Amino acid sequence: MKKYILFFIATIAVTTANAQSGYNYQELGIGVGASYIRGYTNVQQQYYHPAFDLSFIYNYSPYVPIAIEFQLGQLSGGAAHDLSIDKYGRAYTNNYKAVILHADLHLGEIIDYEDSQLLEALKNFYGGTGFGVISNTNTVVRHPFYDPSYTFPGKDQSTDLMIPFRFGYEFKIYDAYNEPGMAIDVGYIHNFAFGEGLDGYNDNPAKFRNNATDQYTQITIGFKYFFGNVVSHTKIIRTFH
């Protein structure tokens, strides 16, 4: 009799597991990424540099990741002795660090994609935002070569609040249990920094063009690894057409 009971329990367990195949995801993750970044500040000419990040992720759902990101990189622009590049002779290099809390919303959270291969392909597009703090460490030309008596105002070191606007696509990599075990993200991020710290200049707007919020953009690629508690989603994550 015990054999039949055990067989019945095992059958129920296997059936339940198979029924959940494609619905499960893991709540936690860690991510690493690299970016190609460029500043948009009051200095006329800007240059591209790499940046790198490390993220710790909580998956509210498989399509709503919330992450705290640690980012470091370099921004630079201008030219001290070439007025055709910057007509005031300004130049800066900012080796920055940032901590950013952000969340993304994938289309898969809000569309019904199960019966459509087109929507299945679109479900991993996402947009997101958040807020953070950027710590700026600038090396700045303070005295123009044509007028050493003048000092460009501003701070070499500062901390600014920032807001990112994120857009991208996530390629989910499924494991043997049909759960998203890893992912590769490609995207574009536009960051607004509220202050004058990105380039270290706080020029008088009556004399210089200084009427725009400091910004920088990122073209990004990242890798995520998921782990932790396994949770079932209300919609199938991996469909089988």
Backbone as CSV, one residue per row, in Angstrom:
resi,resn,N_x,N_y,N_z,CA_x,CA_y,CA_z,C_x,C_y,C_z
1,MET,0.828,-1.212,0.000,0.000,0.000,0.000,0.866,1.268,0.000
2,LYS,1.962,1.204,0.800,2.856,2.355,0.874,3.454,2.677,-0.490
3,LYS,3.766,1.612,-1.268,4.344,1.804,-2.596,3.399,2.604,-3.480
4,TYR,2.105,2.271,-3.418,1.120,2.975,-4.244,0.982,4.440,-3.821
5,ILE,1.029,4.679,-2.504,0.914,6.048,-2.002,2.113,6.885,-2.454
6,LEU,3.326,6.294,-2.318,4.537,6.997,-2.742,4.523,7.260,-4.245
7,PHE,4.042,6.255,-5.007,3.967,6.428,-6.448,3.000,7.539,-6.812
8,PHE,1.889,7.611,-6.107,0.880,8.644,-6.351,1.442,10.032,-6.030
9,ILE,2.149,10.162,-4.896,2.732,11.445,-4.503,3.777,11.886,-5.514
10,ALA,4.613,10.910,-5.952,5.654,11.228,-6.932,5.046,11.688,-8.248
11,THR,3.965,11.020,-8.663,3.296,11.392,-9.911,2.741,12.801,-9.827
12,ILE,2.122,13.135,-8.689,1.587,14.484,-8.488,2.701,15.525,-8.540
13,ALA,3.830,15.203,-7.882,4.956,16.140,-7.842,5.512,16.385,-9.230
14,VAL,5.694,15.318,-10.018,6.233,15.453,-11.364,5.275,16.224,-12.257
15,THR,3.987,15.910,-12.146,2.986,16.599,-12.946,2.959,18.083,-12.627
16,THR,3.034,18.401,-11.317,3.036,19.806,-10.902,4.264,20.521,-11.419
17,ALA,5.438,19.866,-11.312,6.682,20.479,-11.796,6.621,20.736,-13.289
18,ASN,6.110,19.771,-14.056,5.989,19.945,-15.501,5.012,21.053,-15.849
19,ALA,3.937,21.133,-15.060,2.936,22.174,-15.331,3.528,23.560,-15.126
20,GLN,4.515,23.666,-14.184,5.119,24.955,-13.902,6.307,25.253,-14.808
21,SER,6.684,24.313,-15.663,7.839,24.526,-16.531,7.604,25.743,-17.424
22,GLY,8.557,26.677,-17.371,8.423,27.901,-18.155,7.822,29.059,-17.393
23,TYR,7.303,28.819,-16.179,6.699,29.877,-15.381,7.632,30.423,-14.292
24,ASN,8.642,29.676,-13.922,9.445,30.016,-12.750,10.598,30.964,-13.086
25,TYR,10.973,31.745,-12.091,12.147,32.621,-12.203,12.781,32.742,-10.821
26,GLN,14.006,33.219,-10.781,14.733,33.395,-9.524,14.744,34.863,-9.123
27,GLU,14.596,35.097,-7.818,14.346,36.458,-7.341,15.567,37.371,-7.360
28,LEU,16.755,36.820,-7.262,17.941,37.654,-7.106,18.864,37.541,-8.312
29,GLY,19.754,38.499,-8.434,20.715,38.457,-9.527,21.886,39.378,-9.258
30,ILE,22.940,39.163,-10.007,24.101,40.047,-9.992,24.457,40.358,-11.441
31,GLY,24.841,41.580,-11.709,25.126,41.977,-13.082,26.424,42.757,-13.186
32,VAL,27.087,42.610,-14.313,28.273,43.412,-14.631,28.058,43.996,-16.022
33,GLY,28.600,45.182,-16.252,28.378,45.821,-17.537,29.498,46.755,-17.924
34,ALA,29.509,47.096,-19.196,30.456,48.062,-19.738,29.691,49.031,-20.620
35,SER,30.153,50.277,-20.645,29.474,51.330,-21.398,30.490,52.136,-22.201
36,TYR,29.976,52.750,-23.254,30.708,53.746,-24.025,30.002,55.059,-23.744
37,ILE,30.675,56.011,-23.072,29.988,57.167,-22.518,30.531,58.473,-23.095
38,ARG,29.664,59.492,-23.059,30.029,60.833,-23.537,29.285,61.869,-22.723
39,GLY,29.982,62.937,-22.331,29.355,64.004,-21.580,28.697,65.034,-22.473
40,TYR,27.730,65.746,-21.906,27.099,66.905,-22.536,27.079,67.996,-21.474
41,THR,28.109,68.844,-21.503,28.247,69.906,-20.516,28.448,71.227,-21.251
42,ASN,28.838,72.257,-20.506,29.015,73.573,-21.113,30.315,73.702,-21.885
43,VAL,31.210,72.725,-21.738,32.408,72.677,-22.564,32.006,72.182,-23.944
44,GLN,32.508,72.811,-24.992,31.981,72.567,-26.331,32.259,71.151,-26.846
45,GLN,33.496,70.717,-26.819,33.874,69.425,-27.388,33.943,68.369,-26.280
46,GLN,33.317,67.213,-26.531,33.318,66.115,-25.567,33.913,64.858,-26.219
47,TYR,34.464,63.966,-25.377,35.134,62.774,-25.880,34.499,61.515,-25.280
48,TYR,34.619,60.419,-26.013,34.066,59.137,-25.565,35.085,58.380,-24.714
49,HIS,34.563,57.687,-23.694,35.397,56.881,-22.800,34.609,55.642,-22.363
50,PRO,35.287,54.616,-21.856,34.581,53.471,-21.283,34.158,53.745,-19.840
51,ALA,33.123,53.048,-19.410,32.696,53.033,-18.014,32.286,51.609,-17.665
52,PHE,32.275,51.294,-16.373,32.000,49.930,-15.927,31.063,49.974,-14.734
53,ASP,30.269,48.911,-14.578,29.310,48.899,-13.483,29.135,47.494,-12.909
54,LEU,28.702,47.468,-11.660,28.347,46.248,-10.936,26.986,46.476,-10.309
55,SER,26.050,45.524,-10.491,24.680,45.692,-9.999,24.252,44.497,-9.162
56,PHE,23.440,44.779,-8.143,22.759,43.748,-7.370,21.268,43.914,-7.625
57,ILE,20.611,42.823,-8.002,19.283,42.882,-8.609,18.269,42.125,-7.764
58,TYR,17.103,42.719,-7.601,15.931,42.027,-7.063,14.876,41.999,-8.154
59,ASN,14.444,40.810,-8.541,13.424,40.656,-9.573,12.038,40.655,-8.919
60,TYR,11.387,41.814,-8.939,10.017,41.888,-8.443,9.126,40.949,-9.252
61,SER,9.406,40.856,-10.538,8.849,39.854,-11.436,9.925,39.603,-12.486
62,PRO,9.743,38.619,-13.367,10.771,38.422,-14.395,10.891,39.590,-15.361
63,TYR,9.918,40.509,-15.317,9.918,41.657,-16.219,10.009,42.993,-15.485
64,VAL,10.254,42.966,-14.181,10.428,44.198,-13.405,11.638,44.029,-12.476
65,PRO,12.846,44.189,-13.001,14.028,44.141,-12.145,14.284,45.482,-11.468
66,ILE,14.650,45.412,-10.194,15.039,46.586,-9.417,16.493,46.378,-9.013
67,ALA,17.349,47.358,-9.280,18.787,47.156,-9.079,19.416,48.351,-8.393
68,ILE,20.434,48.062,-7.589,21.325,49.098,-7.113,22.643,48.902,-7.848
69,GLU,23.096,49.957,-8.490,24.231,49.891,-9.407,25.381,50.769,-8.911
70,PHE,26.577,50.217,-8.969,27.796,50.954,-8.661,28.553,51.146,-9.973
71,GLN,28.797,52.387,-10.331,29.351,52.698,-11.645,30.577,53.600,-11.498
72,LEU,31.568,53.355,-12.335,32.709,54.259,-12.397,33.130,54.431,-13.851
73,GLY,33.643,55.618,-14.147,34.039,55.909,-15.522,34.747,57.239,-15.607
74,GLN,34.968,57.666,-16.833,35.662,58.929,-17.068,34.924,59.737,-18.123
75,LEU,34.778,61.033,-17.858,34.249,61.996,-18.801,35.327,63.044,-19.068
76,SER,35.385,63.546,-20.285,36.352,64.606,-20.563,35.899,65.437,-21.748
77,GLY,36.481,66.624,-21.852,36.149,67.503,-22.967,37.028,68.728,-23.000
78,GLY,36.949,69.456,-24.096,37.666,70.700,-24.250,39.107,70.528,-24.675
79,ALA,39.803,71.671,-24.759,41.229,71.697,-25.088,41.796,73.009,-24.575
80,ALA,42.853,72.906,-23.790,43.375,74.090,-23.110,43.991,75.099,-24.068
81,HIS,44.615,74.652,-25.170,45.367,75.560,-26.039,44.845,75.576,-27.473
82,ASP,43.644,75.082,-27.689,43.070,75.074,-29.038,41.684,75.718,-28.961
83,LEU,41.607,76.991,-29.300,40.347,77.718,-29.176,39.326,77.312,-30.222
84,SER,39.752,76.547,-31.246,38.775,76.033,-32.200,37.972,74.883,-31.586
85,ILE,38.507,74.267,-30.533,37.788,73.187,-29.837,36.938,73.764,-28.711
86,ASP,37.521,74.633,-27.905,36.740,75.369,-26.906,37.212,76.811,-26.934
87,LYS,36.328,77.719,-27.276,36.726,79.106,-27.541,37.156,79.851,-26.288
88,TYR,36.945,79.241,-25.098,37.397,79.864,-23.862,38.656,79.200,-23.300
89,GLY,39.145,78.148,-23.963,40.334,77.464,-23.482,40.086,76.579,-22.274
90,ARG,38.875,76.072,-22.147,38.548,75.186,-21.027,38.841,73.732,-21.401
91,ALA,39.164,72.925,-20.413,39.348,71.485,-20.594,39.179,70.806,-19.236
92,TYR,38.587,69.615,-19.241,38.364,68.902,-17.983,38.487,67.398,-18.196
93,THR,38.828,66.696,-17.137,38.767,65.229,-17.081,38.161,64.861,-15.738
94,ASN,37.072,64.115,-15.778,36.326,63.750,-14.575,36.365,62.239,-14.401
95,ASN,37.065,61.767,-13.385,37.039,60.356,-12.995,35.970,60.205,-11.910
96,TYR,34.787,59.782,-12.318,33.631,59.811,-11.425,33.291,58.428,-10.873
97,LYS,32.517,58.437,-9.819,31.900,57.238,-9.247,30.431,57.571,-9.000
98,ALA,29.558,56.583,-9.185,28.127,56.824,-8.990,27.466,55.612,-8.355
99,VAL,26.441,55.885,-7.557,25.567,54.849,-7.000,24.154,55.186,-7.454
100,ILE,23.486,54.227,-8.102,22.198,54.500,-8.740,21.212,53.387,-8.387
101,LEU,20.026,53.759,-7.957,18.923,52.816,-7.760,17.955,52.994,-8.912
102,HIS,17.685,51.911,-9.651,16.794,52.037,-10.805,15.939,50.786,-10.972
103,ALA,14.830,50.958,-11.675,13.917,49.866,-11.988,13.537,49.949,-13.464
104,ASP,13.358,48.789,-14.079,12.961,48.710,-15.478,11.619,48.002,-15.603
105,LEU,10.843,48.383,-16.594,9.577,47.726,-16.906,9.681,47.132,-18.308
106,HIS,9.676,45.796,-18.400,9.698,45.110,-19.684,8.275,45.031,-20.242
107,LEU,8.167,45.049,-21.561,6.843,44.946,-22.176,6.131,43.661,-21.779
108,GLY,6.902,42.614,-21.475,6.294,41.345,-21.080,5.422,41.429,-19.850
109,GLU,5.613,42.479,-19.045,4.788,42.646,-17.846,3.383,43.122,-18.182
110,ILE,3.222,43.788,-19.334,1.938,44.442,-19.609,1.261,43.961,-20.890
111,ILE,1.918,43.116,-21.685,1.284,42.624,-22.913,1.035,41.123,-22.805
112,ASP,0.065,40.636,-23.582,-0.224,39.209,-23.668,0.485,38.654,-24.904
113,TYR,1.599,37.988,-24.679,2.470,37.551,-25.775,2.401,36.051,-26.050
114,GLU,1.616,35.311,-25.272,1.694,33.843,-25.311,1.317,33.268,-26.677
115,ASP,0.382,33.883,-27.376,-0.093,33.321,-28.649,0.429,34.093,-29.861
116,SER,1.487,34.866,-29.677,2.012,35.667,-30.779,3.535,35.626,-30.780
117,GLN,4.111,35.129,-31.857,5.564,35.101,-31.957,6.138,36.518,-32.052
118,LEU,5.404,37.449,-32.662,5.866,38.819,-32.750,5.942,39.453,-31.363
119,LEU,4.861,39.328,-30.581,4.864,39.899,-29.235,5.853,39.175,-28.336
120,GLU,6.049,37.886,-28.575,7.070,37.129,-27.841,8.444,37.762,-28.056
121,ALA,8.734,38.181,-29.283,10.023,38.810,-29.579,10.111,40.212,-28.965
122,LEU,8.968,40.894,-28.829,8.963,42.261,-28.317,8.935,42.342,-26.790
123,LYS,8.623,41.255,-26.121,8.338,41.307,-24.686,9.536,41.743,-23.837
124,ASN,10.748,41.599,-24.355,11.931,41.912,-23.557,12.492,43.316,-23.816
125,PHE,11.780,44.142,-24.610,12.125,45.560,-24.662,11.711,46.217,-23.345
126,TYR,12.513,47.154,-22.877,12.200,47.768,-21.591,12.568,49.248,-21.562
127,GLY,11.962,49.940,-20.612,12.318,51.304,-20.267,12.341,51.413,-18.763
128,GLY,13.092,52.370,-18.260,13.180,52.499,-16.813,13.793,53.807,-16.382
129,THR,13.762,54.039,-15.090,14.362,55.234,-14.516,14.695,54.955,-13.057
130,GLY,15.158,55.971,-12.364,15.527,55.842,-10.965,16.163,57.138,-10.491
131,PHE,17.055,57.028,-9.539,17.789,58.197,-9.053,19.106,57.719,-8.457
132,GLY,20.039,58.650,-8.351,21.331,58.276,-7.815,22.151,59.474,-7.410
133,VAL,23.381,59.181,-7.029,24.340,60.201,-6.623,25.622,59.961,-7.403
134,ILE,26.192,61.022,-7.989,27.448,60.925,-8.719,28.491,61.783,-8.024
135,SER,29.640,61.170,-7.747,30.751,61.842,-7.102,31.792,62.191,-8.165
136,ASN,32.045,63.474,-8.355,32.921,63.957,-9.415,34.304,64.301,-8.872
137,THR,35.328,63.820,-9.554,36.714,64.175,-9.247,37.344,64.704,-10.527
138,ASN,37.449,66.019,-10.625,37.850,66.675,-11.870,39.282,67.193,-11.824
139,THR,39.931,67.089,-12.968,41.146,67.844,-13.252,40.758,68.891,-14.292
140,VAL,40.867,70.168,-13.930,40.253,71.246,-14.705,41.283,72.343,-15.003
141,VAL,41.220,72.886,-16.195,41.991,74.088,-16.528,41.253,75.281,-15.921
142,ARG,41.820,75.881,-14.885,41.174,76.998,-14.191,41.564,78.365,-14.769
143,HIS,42.745,78.456,-15.399,43.230,79.734,-15.890,43.464,79.629,-17.397
144,PRO,42.725,80.372,-18.209,42.957,80.319,-19.659,44.346,80.855,-20.008
145,PHE,44.993,80.249,-20.995,46.366,80.630,-21.342,46.459,82.064,-21.836
146,TYR,45.364,82.580,-22.415,45.384,83.935,-22.954,45.112,84.987,-21.880
147,ASP,44.681,84.571,-20.676,44.430,85.503,-19.572,44.633,84.766,-18.252
148,PRO,45.895,84.554,-17.850,46.175,83.795,-16.619,45.613,84.435,-15.357
149,SER,45.235,85.692,-15.432,44.694,86.360,-14.239,43.241,85.963,-13.962
150,TYR,42.569,85.398,-14.981,41.160,85.011,-14.800,41.080,83.576,-14.287
151,THR,40.164,83.327,-13.367,39.938,81.977,-12.822,38.531,81.533,-13.165
152,PHE,38.429,80.412,-13.872,37.104,79.857,-14.134,36.497,79.366,-12.823
153,PRO,35.275,79.803,-12.489,34.660,79.358,-11.229,34.215,77.904,-11.319
154,GLY,34.115,77.256,-10.146,33.673,75.871,-10.076,34.461,75.095,-9.042
155,LYS,34.142,73.813,-8.930,34.787,72.944,-7.944,35.397,71.731,-8.644
156,ASP,36.589,71.347,-8.175,37.219,70.146,-8.714,36.540,68.874,-8.202
157,GLN,36.016,68.908,-6.989,35.332,67.760,-6.400,33.941,68.184,-5.962
158,SER,32.961,67.369,-6.314,31.576,67.695,-5.989,30.737,66.432,-6.027
159,THR,29.523,66.552,-5.515,28.555,65.454,-5.531,27.226,65.996,-6.034
160,ASP,26.661,65.334,-7.046,25.402,65.778,-7.639,24.369,64.655,-7.589
161,LEU,23.116,65.033,-7.443,22.022,64.100,-7.657,21.854,63.857,-9.154
162,MET,21.378,62.673,-9.524,21.220,62.359,-10.944,19.993,61.485,-11.156
163,ILE,19.439,61.565,-12.368,18.307,60.730,-12.780,18.646,60.093,-14.122
164,PRO,18.613,58.756,-14.222,18.843,58.093,-15.505,17.518,57.764,-16.204
165,PHE,17.535,57.814,-17.518,16.424,57.308,-18.332,16.982,56.187,-19.200
166,ARG,16.426,54.989,-19.038,17.017,53.762,-19.552,16.117,53.129,-20.609
167,PHE,16.728,52.639,-21.689,16.007,51.942,-22.751,16.892,50.791,-23.228
168,GLY,16.267,49.631,-23.485,17.101,48.522,-23.935,16.317,47.274,-24.257
169,TYR,17.065,46.207,-24.460,16.490,44.898,-24.770,17.287,43.846,-24.009
170,GLU,16.572,42.874,-23.460,17.207,41.801,-22.692,17.037,40.464,-23.400
171,PHE,18.155,39.785,-23.626,18.161,38.439,-24.181,18.258,37.451,-23.021
172,LYS,17.160,36.781,-22.713,17.151,35.814,-21.622,17.783,34.492,-22.075
173,ILE,18.573,33.909,-21.187,19.214,32.613,-21.434,18.622,31.629,-20.432
174,TYR,17.954,30.599,-20.929,17.206,29.684,-20.068,18.060,28.490,-19.668
175,ASP,17.819,28.001,-18.465,18.557,26.832,-17.979,17.773,25.556,-18.260
176,ALA,18.234,24.449,-17.695,17.616,23.146,-17.954,16.194,23.053,-17.410
177,TYR,15.835,23.946,-16.487,14.488,23.950,-15.907,13.571,24.951,-16.615
178,ASN,14.020,25.473,-17.755,13.278,26.484,-18.512,13.060,27.763,-17.713
179,GLU,13.996,28.052,-16.800,13.992,29.286,-16.042,15.069,30.220,-16.612
180,PRO,14.839,31.530,-16.609,15.894,32.450,-17.054,17.044,32.467,-16.048
181,GLY,18.101,31.738,-16.371,19.230,31.639,-15.458,20.243,32.749,-15.652
182,MET,20.298,33.302,-16.863,21.225,34.383,-17.190,20.545,35.296,-18.201
183,ALA,21.171,36.445,-18.453,20.639,37.369,-19.450,21.744,38.285,-19.947
184,ILE,21.591,38.732,-21.179,22.465,39.743,-21.761,21.605,40.947,-22.130
185,ASP,22.008,42.126,-21.654,21.270,43.356,-21.920,22.085,44.285,-22.823
186,VAL,21.414,44.887,-23.784,22.012,45.970,-24.571,21.075,47.165,-24.451
187,GLY,21.654,48.365,-24.320,20.768,49.488,-24.099,21.421,50.845,-24.262
188,TYR,20.595,51.855,-24.045,21.003,53.253,-24.100,20.484,53.936,-22.834
189,ILE,21.340,54.733,-22.188,20.971,55.439,-20.961,21.333,56.910,-21.117
190,HIS,20.398,57.770,-20.749,20.640,59.224,-20.746,20.512,59.698,-19.304
191,ASN,21.614,60.232,-18.771,21.683,60.638,-17.371,21.688,62.160,-17.248
192,PHE,20.831,62.672,-16.361,20.797,64.098,-16.048,21.371,64.294,-14.649
193,ALA,22.416,65.126,-14.546,23.047,65.437,-13.267,22.667,66.847,-12.854
194,PHE,22.124,66.994,-11.634,21.599,68.287,-11.193,22.664,69.017,-10.389
195,GLY,23.465,69.784,-11.110,24.551,70.553,-10.527,25.523,70.931,-11.631
196,GLU,26.665,71.450,-11.238,27.678,71.865,-12.211,28.942,71.028,-12.063
197,GLY,28.777,69.785,-11.592,29.944,69.001,-11.224,30.561,68.144,-12.305
198,LEU,29.825,67.820,-13.366,30.364,66.881,-14.347,31.640,67.396,-14.991
199,ASP,31.677,68.693,-15.310,32.889,69.243,-15.917,33.676,70.143,-14.968
200,GLY,33.140,70.408,-13.775,33.860,71.217,-12.799,33.786,72.715,-13.022
201,TYR,33.045,73.159,-14.047,32.909,74.588,-14.336,31.520,75.071,-13.921
202,ASN,31.508,76.242,-13.281,30.250,76.898,-12.929,30.314,78.337,-13.442
203,ASP,30.331,78.436,-14.772,30.565,79.725,-15.421,29.379,80.674,-15.257
204,ASN,29.686,81.943,-15.252,28.668,82.990,-15.185,27.847,82.959,-16.475
205,PRO,26.534,82.668,-16.395,25.732,82.584,-17.620,25.609,83.904,-18.366
206,ALA,25.921,85.031,-17.706,25.904,86.321,-18.398,27.090,86.453,-19.350
207,LYS,28.135,85.667,-19.095,29.341,85.755,-19.920,29.529,84.524,-20.790
208,PHE,29.120,83.342,-20.289,29.316,82.071,-20.993,27.962,81.404,-21.215
209,ARG,27.937,80.513,-22.185,26.726,79.707,-22.379,26.681,78.647,-21.274
210,ASN,25.752,78.828,-20.343,25.673,77.931,-19.184,24.217,77.811,-18.758
211,ASN,23.389,77.310,-19.677,21.947,77.286,-19.420,21.334,75.899,-19.539
212,ALA,22.162,74.843,-19.565,21.637,73.480,-19.725,22.114,72.604,-18.566
213,THR,21.289,71.629,-18.212,21.652,70.664,-17.180,22.788,69.777,-17.674
214,ASP,23.784,69.548,-16.827,24.857,68.628,-17.195,24.286,67.228,-17.412
215,GLN,24.781,66.556,-18.454,24.261,65.245,-18.828,25.402,64.362,-19.326
216,TYR,25.161,63.044,-19.306,26.029,62.135,-20.044,25.224,60.935,-20.512
217,THR,25.655,60.372,-21.630,24.944,59.249,-22.225,25.812,57.990,-22.198
218,GLN,25.141,56.843,-22.257,25.815,55.552,-22.236,25.218,54.628,-23.296
219,ILE,26.060,53.972,-24.048,25.675,52.821,-24.856,26.214,51.611,-24.111
220,THR,25.341,50.712,-23.694,25.719,49.717,-22.703,25.519,48.284,-23.200
221,ILE,26.312,47.390,-22.615,26.095,45.955,-22.728,26.388,45.345,-21.360
222,GLY,25.545,44.429,-20.926,25.706,43.861,-19.598,25.338,42.391,-19.548
223,PHE,25.857,41.730,-18.534,25.587,40.313,-18.300,25.003,40.155,-16.905
224,LYS,23.932,39.349,-16.792,23.291,39.089,-15.509,23.290,37.592,-15.206
225,TYR,23.479,37.275,-13.948,23.358,35.890,-13.467,22.317,35.877,-12.359
226,PHE,21.323,34.989,-12.482,20.218,34.949,-11.521,20.374,33.775,-10.563
227,PHE,19.936,33.992,-9.316,20.015,32.951,-8.293,18.976,33.272,-7.222
228,GLY,18.935,32.436,-6.191,18.046,32.710,-5.070,16.733,31.956,-5.130
229,ASN,15.773,32.440,-4.374,14.477,31.788,-4.239,13.753,31.698,-5.586
230,VAL,13.186,30.518,-5.876,12.456,30.300,-7.129,10.987,30.657,-6.925
231,VAL,10.450,31.488,-7.811,9.074,31.976,-7.714,8.370,31.708,-9.031
232,SER,7.061,31.423,-8.967,6.257,31.227,-10.175,5.576,32.530,-10.579
233,HIS,5.660,32.838,-11.868,5.006,34.017,-12.404,3.591,33.665,-12.848
234,THR,2.729,34.668,-12.953,1.349,34.417,-13.361,1.234,34.106,-14.850
235,LYS,2.219,34.564,-15.652,2.250,34.272,-17.085,3.473,33.423,-17.389
236,ILE,3.358,32.600,-18.428,4.494,31.794,-18.817,5.634,32.708,-19.285
237,ILE,6.846,32.403,-18.864,8.008,33.212,-19.215,8.637,32.709,-20.504
238,ARG,8.826,31.407,-20.569,9.351,30.794,-21.786,8.214,30.062,-22.485
239,THR,7.828,30.569,-23.622,6.752,29.917,-24.392,7.352,28.917,-25.359
240,PHE,6.545,27.957,-25.768,6.994,26.894,-26.654,6.063,26.855,-27.872
241,HIS,6.440,27.544,-28.951,5.601,27.606,-30.155,5.933,26.407,-31.067
